[in-house]
């Protein structure tokens, strides 16, 4: 009986874990940043609910999480959600 309860509680915790993932809380202007290749891009700083501040770079009309462009999206909010996870 106790094992079933424990398994149920653990399963519920695992299912709801994504609900506790950090989410974008606010954006602030990051100014312009010069990249390693010499190009200048607009930056926006996203502050997540876990208080982590992550820069987003606007490269070629897409918001990217880092200079290498490991994840980019045309919508800033989509890139911010990915950055905060």
C-alpha positions as CSV (number, residue, x, y, z in Angstrom):
1,X,0.0,0.0,0.0
2,X,2.7,2.4,1.0
3,X,4.8,1.5,-2.1
4,X,1.8,2.4,-4.4
5,X,1.5,5.8,-2.7
6,X,5.2,6.5,-3.0
7,X,5.2,5.5,-6.7
8,X,2.1,7.7,-7.3
9,X,3.7,10.7,-5.7
10,X,7.0,10.2,-7.5
11,X,5.2,9.8,-10.9
12,X,3.2,13.0,-10.2
13,X,6.4,14.9,-9.4
14,X,8.1,13.8,-12.6
15,X,5.1,14.7,-14.7
16,X,4.9,18.2,-13.2
17,X,8.6,18.8,-13.3
18,X,8.5,20.9,-16.5
19,X,6.0,23.2,-14.8
20,X,8.9,24.3,-12.5
21,X,11.3,25.1,-15.3
22,X,12.5,28.7,-15.5
23,X,10.5,31.0,-17.8
24,X,11.3,34.4,-19.2
25,X,10.4,37.1,-16.7
26,X,11.5,40.4,-18.4
27,X,13.5,41.8,-21.2
28,X,16.0,44.7,-21.1
29,X,18.0,46.4,-23.8
30,X,21.5,44.9,-24.2
31,X,22.7,47.6,-26.7
32,X,24.9,46.6,-29.6
33,X,27.5,43.9,-29.3
34,X,30.5,43.3,-31.7
35,X,30.9,39.6,-32.4
36,X,34.2,37.8,-33.0
37,X,33.9,38.1,-36.8
38,X,33.6,41.9,-36.4
39,X,29.8,42.2,-37.1
40,X,27.7,44.3,-34.8
41,X,24.3,42.9,-33.6
42,X,21.5,44.1,-31.4
43,X,21.3,42.4,-28.1
44,X,18.4,41.9,-25.6
45,X,18.9,40.5,-22.1
46,X,16.2,38.1,-20.9
47,X,15.9,37.6,-17.2
48,X,14.4,34.2,-16.3
49,X,12.3,33.4,-13.2
50,X,15.4,31.8,-11.7
51,X,17.1,35.2,-11.9
52,X,19.5,34.1,-14.6
53,X,20.3,36.8,-17.2
54,X,20.9,35.5,-20.7
55,X,21.8,37.6,-23.7
56,X,19.9,37.1,-27.0
57,X,21.5,38.3,-30.2
58,X,19.5,39.5,-33.2
59,X,21.4,38.1,-36.1
60,X,19.9,38.3,-39.6
61,X,16.4,38.9,-38.3
62,X,16.5,36.0,-35.9
63,X,17.1,36.0,-32.1
64,X,19.9,33.6,-31.2
65,X,20.9,32.3,-27.8
66,X,24.7,32.5,-28.5
67,X,27.1,33.8,-31.0
68,X,27.5,30.4,-32.7
69,X,23.7,30.3,-33.4
70,X,23.1,27.0,-31.6
71,X,19.4,28.0,-31.4
72,X,17.8,30.9,-33.3
73,X,14.1,31.8,-33.9
74,X,12.5,34.8,-35.6
75,X,10.4,35.4,-32.4
76,X,12.3,36.8,-29.4
77,X,9.9,35.1,-26.9
78,X,10.5,31.6,-28.4
79,X,14.2,32.1,-28.2
80,X,13.9,33.4,-24.6
81,X,11.8,30.4,-23.6
82,X,14.5,28.0,-25.0
83,X,17.3,30.0,-23.3
84,X,15.6,29.9,-19.8
85,X,15.0,26.1,-19.9
